[in-house]
Amino acid sequence: MTRFGESDVENAALAWLESLGWDVARGPYIAPDALAAEGAD
C-alpha cells in the first residue's frame, strides 16, 4: 500500500493548479508577518 503524506497531496494539488494557469504562492510568502501577507493571522 502506498502512503501519502499531507505535503505529498498539497504539492500535487499545487502543481495541478499551476498547470491550469493559477498563480500559486507558498506559505512563507503569504504568512501574516511577510510582505505579501494574505491576512493578519
mmJSON file of the N, C-alpha and C atoms, coordinates in Angstrom:
{"data_MODEL":{"atom_site":{
"group_PDB":["ATOM","ATOM","ATOM","ATOM","ATOM","ATOM","ATOM","ATOM","ATOM","ATOM","ATOM","ATOM","ATOM","ATOM","ATOM","ATOM","ATOM","ATOM","ATOM","ATOM","ATOM","ATOM","ATOM","ATOM","ATOM","ATOM","ATOM","ATOM","ATOM","ATOM","ATOM","ATOM","ATOM","ATOM","ATOM","ATOM","ATOM","ATOM","ATOM","ATOM","ATOM","ATOM","ATOM","ATOM","ATOM","ATOM","ATOM","ATOM","ATOM","ATOM","ATOM","ATOM","ATOM","ATOM","ATOM","ATOM","ATOM","ATOM","ATOM","ATOM","ATOM","ATOM","ATOM","ATOM","ATOM","ATOM","ATOM","ATOM","ATOM","ATOM","ATOM","ATOM","ATOM","ATOM","ATOM","ATOM","ATOM","ATOM","ATOM","ATOM","ATOM","ATOM","ATOM","ATOM","ATOM","ATOM","ATOM","ATOM","ATOM","ATOM","ATOM","ATOM","ATOM","ATOM","ATOM","ATOM","ATOM","ATOM","ATOM","ATOM","ATOM","ATOM","ATOM","ATOM","ATOM","ATOM","ATOM","ATOM","ATOM","ATOM","ATOM","ATOM","ATOM","ATOM","ATOM","ATOM","ATOM","ATOM","ATOM","ATOM","ATOM","ATOM","ATOM"],
"id":[1,2,3,4,5,6,7,8,9,10,11,12,13,14,15,16,17,18,19,20,21,22,23,24,25,26,27,28,29,30,31,32,33,34,35,36,37,38,39,40,41,42,43,44,45,46,47,48,49,50,51,52,53,54,55,56,57,58,59,60,61,62,63,64,65,66,67,68,69,70,71,72,73,74,75,76,77,78,79,80,81,82,83,84,85,86,87,88,89,90,91,92,93,94,95,96,97,98,99,100,101,102,103,104,105,106,107,108,109,110,111,112,113,114,115,116,117,118,119,120,121,122,123],
"type_symbol":["N","C","C","N","C","C","N","C","C","N","C","C","N","C","C","N","C","C","N","C","C","N","C","C","N","C","C","N","C","C","N","C","C","N","C","C","N","C","C","N","C","C","N","C","C","N","C","C","N","C","C","N","C","C","N","C","C","N","C","C","N","C","C","N","C","C","N","C","C","N","C","C","N","C","C","N","C","C","N","C","C","N","C","C","N","C","C","N","C","C","N","C","C","N","C","C","N","C","C","N","C","C","N","C","C","N","C","C","N","C","C","N","C","C","N","C","C","N","C","C","N","C","C"],
"label_atom_id":["N","CA","C","N","CA","C","N","CA","C","N","CA","C","N","CA","C","N","CA","C","N","CA","C","N","CA","C","N","CA","C","N","CA","C","N","CA","C","N","CA","C","N","CA","C","N","CA","C","N","CA","C","N","CA","C","N","CA","C","N","CA","C","N","CA","C","N","CA","C","N","CA","C","N","CA","C","N","CA","C","N","CA","C","N","CA","C","N","CA","C","N","CA","C","N","CA","C","N","CA","C","N","CA","C","N","CA","C","N","CA","C","N","CA","C","N","CA","C","N","CA","C","N","CA","C","N","CA","C","N","CA","C","N","CA","C","N","CA","C","N","CA","C"],
"label_alt_id":[null,null,null,null,null,null,null,null,null,null,null,null,null,null,null,null,null,null,null,null,null,null,null,null,null,null,null,null,null,null,null,null,null,null,null,null,null,null,null,null,null,null,null,null,null,null,null,null,null,null,null,null,null,null,null,null,null,null,null,null,null,null,null,null,null,null,null,null,null,null,null,null,null,null,null,null,null,null,null,null,null,null,null,null,null,null,null,null,null,null,null,null,null,null,null,null,null,null,null,null,null,null,null,null,null,null,null,null,null,null,null,null,null,null,null,null,null,null,null,null,null,null,null],
"label_comp_id":["MET","MET","MET","THR","THR","THR","ARG","ARG","ARG","PHE","PHE","PHE","GLY","GLY","GLY","GLU","GLU","GLU","SER","SER","SER","ASP","ASP","ASP","VAL","VAL","VAL","GLU","GLU","GLU","ASN","ASN","ASN","ALA","ALA","ALA","ALA","ALA","ALA","LEU","LEU","LEU","ALA","ALA","ALA","TRP","TRP","TRP","LEU","LEU","LEU","GLU","GLU","GLU","SER","SER","SER","LEU","LEU","LEU","GLY","GLY","GLY","TRP","TRP","TRP","ASP","ASP","ASP","VAL","VAL","VAL","ALA","ALA","ALA","ARG","ARG","ARG","GLY","GLY","GLY","PRO","PRO","PRO","TYR","TYR","TYR","ILE","ILE","ILE","ALA","ALA","ALA","PRO","PRO","PRO","ASP","ASP","ASP","ALA","ALA","ALA","LEU","LEU","LEU","ALA","ALA","ALA","ALA","ALA","ALA","GLU","GLU","GLU","GLY","GLY","GLY","ALA","ALA","ALA","ASP","ASP","ASP"],
"label_asym_id":["A","A","A","A","A","A","A","A","A","A","A","A","A","A","A","A","A","A","A","A","A","A","A","A","A","A","A","A","A","A","A","A","A","A","A","A","A","A","A","A","A","A","A","A","A","A","A","A","A","A","A","A","A","A","A","A","A","A","A","A","A","A","A","A","A","A","A","A","A","A","A","A","A","A","A","A","A","A","A","A","A","A","A","A","A","A","A","A","A","A","A","A","A","A","A","A","A","A","A","A","A","A","A","A","A","A","A","A","A","A","A","A","A","A","A","A","A","A","A","A","A","A","A"],
"label_entity_id":["1","1","1","1","1","1","1","1","1","1","1","1","1","1","1","1","1","1","1","1","1","1","1","1","1","1","1","1","1","1","1","1","1","1","1","1","1","1","1","1","1","1","1","1","1","1","1","1","1","1","1","1","1","1","1","1","1","1","1","1","1","1","1","1","1","1","1","1","1","1","1","1","1","1","1","1","1","1","1","1","1","1","1","1","1","1","1","1","1","1","1","1","1","1","1","1","1","1","1","1","1","1","1","1","1","1","1","1","1","1","1","1","1","1","1","1","1","1","1","1","1","1","1"],
"label_seq_id":[1,1,1,2,2,2,3,3,3,4,4,4,5,5,5,6,6,6,7,7,7,8,8,8,9,9,9,10,10,10,11,11,11,12,12,12,13,13,13,14,14,14,15,15,15,16,16,16,17,17,17,18,18,18,19,19,19,20,20,20,21,21,21,22,22,22,23,23,23,24,24,24,25,25,25,26,26,26,27,27,27,28,28,28,29,29,29,30,30,30,31,31,31,32,32,32,33,33,33,34,34,34,35,35,35,36,36,36,37,37,37,38,38,38,39,39,39,40,40,40,41,41,41],
"pdbx_PDB_ins_code":[null,null,null,null,null,null,null,null,null,null,null,null,null,null,null,null,null,null,null,null,null,null,null,null,null,null,null,null,null,null,null,null,null,null,null,null,null,null,null,null,null,null,null,null,null,null,null,null,null,null,null,null,null,null,null,null,null,null,null,null,null,null,null,null,null,null,null,null,null,null,null,null,null,null,null,null,null,null,null,null,null,null,null,null,null,null,null,null,null,null,null,null,null,null,null,null,null,null,null,null,null,null,null,null,null,null,null,null,null,null,null,null,null,null,null,null,null,null,null,null,null,null,null],
"Cartn_x":[0.836,0.0,0.886,0.557,1.302,0.696,1.561,1.088,1.492,0.565,0.811,0.688,1.653,1.583,0.842,0.509,-0.199,0.584,1.897,2.712,2.72,2.631,2.566,1.293,0.179,-1.105,-1.115,-0.608,-0.573,0.286,1.463,2.353,1.744,1.077,0.419,-0.705,-1.492,-2.587,-2.055,-0.997,-0.418,0.155,0.806,1.348,0.222,-0.884,-2.03,-2.624,-2.796,-3.343,-2.422,-1.109,-0.144,-0.256,-0.449,-0.559,-1.813,-2.81,-4.046,-3.964,-2.828,-2.632,-2.818,-3.079,-3.23,-1.867,-1.847,-0.647,-0.656,0.408,0.493,1.525,1.125,2.03,2.249,3.479,3.825,3.635,3.371,3.081,4.017,5.345,6.253,6.106,5.598,5.466,4.169,3.186,1.892,1.543,2.5,2.292,2.011,1.351,0.983,2.136,3.36,4.484,5.291,4.804,5.502,5.025,5.794,5.431,4.145,3.898,2.703,1.648,1.523,0.607,-0.804,-1.453,-2.84,-3.834,-3.349,-4.236,-3.442,-4.142,-3.485,-3.087,-3.702,-3.366,-3.499],
"Cartn_y":[-1.176,0.0,1.247,2.184,3.441,4.429,5.055,6.068,7.445,8.345,9.72,10.602,11.491,12.463,13.702,14.542,15.781,16.628,16.691,17.51,16.934,15.613,14.992,15.422,15.374,15.759,17.253,18.064,19.513,19.867,19.288,19.583,19.141,17.994,17.528,18.474,18.921,19.847,21.184,21.692,22.96,22.84,21.729,21.509,21.447,20.796,20.692,22.074,22.862,24.205,25.082,24.963,25.715,25.315,24.034,23.567,24.097,24.477,25.05,26.564,27.151,28.579,29.411,28.781,29.511,29.984,31.138,31.611,31.01,30.331,29.673,30.401,30.766,31.41,30.458,30.217,29.317,30.013,29.25,29.751,30.809,30.609,31.618,33.002,33.051,34.326,35.046,34.331,34.948,34.889,34.469,34.372,35.758,35.818,37.117,38.101,37.619,38.527,38.787,38.324,38.506,39.791,40.278,41.496,41.327,40.135,39.868,39.12,39.472,38.778,38.742,37.598,37.439,37.731,37.867,38.149,38.516,38.889,39.312,38.139,36.977,35.798,34.516],
"Cartn_z":[0.0,0.0,0.0,-0.858,-0.921,0.065,0.833,1.786,1.294,1.389,1.0,2.231,2.402,3.485,3.03,3.978,3.656,2.659,2.826,1.918,0.503,0.361,-0.968,-1.695,-0.978,-1.566,-1.877,-0.95,-1.163,-2.371,-2.475,-3.604,-4.924,-4.945,-6.167,-6.57,-5.583,-5.877,-6.389,-5.77,-6.216,-7.629,-7.921,-9.268,-10.294,-9.938,-10.838,-11.099,-10.039,-10.211,-11.064,-10.829,-11.653,-13.116,-13.386,-14.772,-15.451,-14.651,-15.186,-15.342,-14.945,-15.114,-13.861,-12.736,-11.481,-10.989,-10.336,-9.653,-8.255,-7.898,-6.597,-5.749,-4.529,-3.583,-2.42,-2.074,-0.973,0.371,1.396,2.733,3.265,3.193,3.755,3.109,1.887,1.189,1.515,2.055,2.348,3.837,4.662,6.105,6.691,7.849,8.444,8.618,8.834,9.034,7.763,6.617,5.343,4.649,3.701,2.974,2.177,1.658,0.858,1.679,2.956,3.858,3.299,3.443,2.994,4.113,5.314,6.444,7.674,8.714,9.94,10.832,10.613,11.417,10.622],
"occupancy":[1.0,1.0,1.0,1.0,1.0,1.0,1.0,1.0,1.0,1.0,1.0,1.0,1.0,1.0,1.0,1.0,1.0,1.0,1.0,1.0,1.0,1.0,1.0,1.0,1.0,1.0,1.0,1.0,1.0,1.0,1.0,1.0,1.0,1.0,1.0,1.0,1.0,1.0,1.0,1.0,1.0,1.0,1.0,1.0,1.0,1.0,1.0,1.0,1.0,1.0,1.0,1.0,1.0,1.0,1.0,1.0,1.0,1.0,1.0,1.0,1.0,1.0,1.0,1.0,1.0,1.0,1.0,1.0,1.0,1.0,1.0,1.0,1.0,1.0,1.0,1.0,1.0,1.0,1.0,1.0,1.0,1.0,1.0,1.0,1.0,1.0,1.0,1.0,1.0,1.0,1.0,1.0,1.0,1.0,1.0,1.0,1.0,1.0,1.0,1.0,1.0,1.0,1.0,1.0,1.0,1.0,1.0,1.0,1.0,1.0,1.0,1.0,1.0,1.0,1.0,1.0,1.0,1.0,1.0,1.0,1.0,1.0,1.0],
"B_iso_or_equiv":[0.0,0.0,0.0,0.0,0.0,0.0,0.0,0.0,0.0,0.0,0.0,0.0,0.0,0.0,0.0,0.0,0.0,0.0,0.0,0.0,0.0,0.0,0.0,0.0,0.0,0.0,0.0,0.0,0.0,0.0,0.0,0.0,0.0,0.0,0.0,0.0,0.0,0.0,0.0,0.0,0.0,0.0,0.0,0.0,0.0,0.0,0.0,0.0,0.0,0.0,0.0,0.0,0.0,0.0,0.0,0.0,0.0,0.0,0.0,0.0,0.0,0.0,0.0,0.0,0.0,0.0,0.0,0.0,0.0,0.0,0.0,0.0,0.0,0.0,0.0,0.0,0.0,0.0,0.0,0.0,0.0,0.0,0.0,0.0,0.0,0.0,0.0,0.0,0.0,0.0,0.0,0.0,0.0,0.0,0.0,0.0,0.0,0.0,0.0,0.0,0.0,0.0,0.0,0.0,0.0,0.0,0.0,0.0,0.0,0.0,0.0,0.0,0.0,0.0,0.0,0.0,0.0,0.0,0.0,0.0,0.0,0.0,0.0],
"pdbx_formal_charge":[null,null,null,null,null,null,null,null,null,null,null,null,null,null,null,null,null,null,null,null,null,null,null,null,null,null,null,null,null,null,null,null,null,null,null,null,null,null,null,null,null,null,null,null,null,null,null,null,null,null,null,null,null,null,null,null,null,null,null,null,null,null,null,null,null,null,null,null,null,null,null,null,null,null,null,null,null,null,null,null,null,null,null,null,null,null,null,null,null,null,null,null,null,null,null,null,null,null,null,null,null,null,null,null,null,null,null,null,null,null,null,null,null,null,null,null,null,null,null,null,null,null,null],
"auth_seq_id":[1,1,1,2,2,2,3,3,3,4,4,4,5,5,5,6,6,6,7,7,7,8,8,8,9,9,9,10,10,10,11,11,11,12,12,12,13,13,13,14,14,14,15,15,15,16,16,16,17,17,17,18,18,18,19,19,19,20,20,20,21,21,21,22,22,22,23,23,23,24,24,24,25,25,25,26,26,26,27,27,27,28,28,28,29,29,29,30,30,30,31,31,31,32,32,32,33,33,33,34,34,34,35,35,35,36,36,36,37,37,37,38,38,38,39,39,39,40,40,40,41,41,41],
"auth_comp_id":["MET","MET","MET","THR","THR","THR","ARG","ARG","ARG","PHE","PHE","PHE","GLY","GLY","GLY","GLU","GLU","GLU","SER","SER","SER","ASP","ASP","ASP","VAL","VAL","VAL","GLU","GLU","GLU","ASN","ASN","ASN","ALA","ALA","ALA","ALA","ALA","ALA","LEU","LEU","LEU","ALA","ALA","ALA","TRP","TRP","TRP","LEU","LEU","LEU","GLU","GLU","GLU","SER","SER","SER","LEU","LEU","LEU","GLY","GLY","GLY","TRP","TRP","TRP","ASP","ASP","ASP","VAL","VAL","VAL","ALA","ALA","ALA","ARG","ARG","ARG","GLY","GLY","GLY","PRO","PRO","PRO","TYR","TYR","TYR","ILE","ILE","ILE","ALA","ALA","ALA","PRO","PRO","PRO","ASP","ASP","ASP","ALA","ALA","ALA","LEU","LEU","LEU","ALA","ALA","ALA","ALA","ALA","ALA","GLU","GLU","GLU","GLY","GLY","GLY","ALA","ALA","ALA","ASP","ASP","ASP"],
"auth_asym_id":["A","A","A","A","A","A","A","A","A","A","A","A","A","A","A","A","A","A","A","A","A","A","A","A","A","A","A","A","A","A","A","A","A","A","A","A","A","A","A","A","A","A","A","A","A","A","A","A","A","A","A","A","A","A","A","A","A","A","A","A","A","A","A","A","A","A","A","A","A","A","A","A","A","A","A","A","A","A","A","A","A","A","A","A","A","A","A","A","A","A","A","A","A","A","A","A","A","A","A","A","A","A","A","A","A","A","A","A","A","A","A","A","A","A","A","A","A","A","A","A","A","A","A"],
"auth_atom_id":["N","CA","C","N","CA","C","N","CA","C","N","CA","C","N","CA","C","N","CA","C","N","CA","C","N","CA","C","N","CA","C","N","CA","C","N","CA","C","N","CA","C","N","CA","C","N","CA","C","N","CA","C","N","CA","C","N","CA","C","N","CA","C","N","CA","C","N","CA","C","N","CA","C","N","CA","C","N","CA","C","N","CA","C","N","CA","C","N","CA","C","N","CA","C","N","CA","C","N","CA","C","N","CA","C","N","CA","C","N","CA","C","N","CA","C","N","CA","C","N","CA","C","N","CA","C","N","CA","C","N","CA","C","N","CA","C","N","CA","C","N","CA","C"],
"pdbx_PDB_model_num":[1,1,1,1,1,1,1,1,1,1,1,1,1,1,1,1,1,1,1,1,1,1,1,1,1,1,1,1,1,1,1,1,1,1,1,1,1,1,1,1,1,1,1,1,1,1,1,1,1,1,1,1,1,1,1,1,1,1,1,1,1,1,1,1,1,1,1,1,1,1,1,1,1,1,1,1,1,1,1,1,1,1,1,1,1,1,1,1,1,1,1,1,1,1,1,1,1,1,1,1,1,1,1,1,1,1,1,1,1,1,1,1,1,1,1,1,1,1,1,1,1,1,1]
}}}
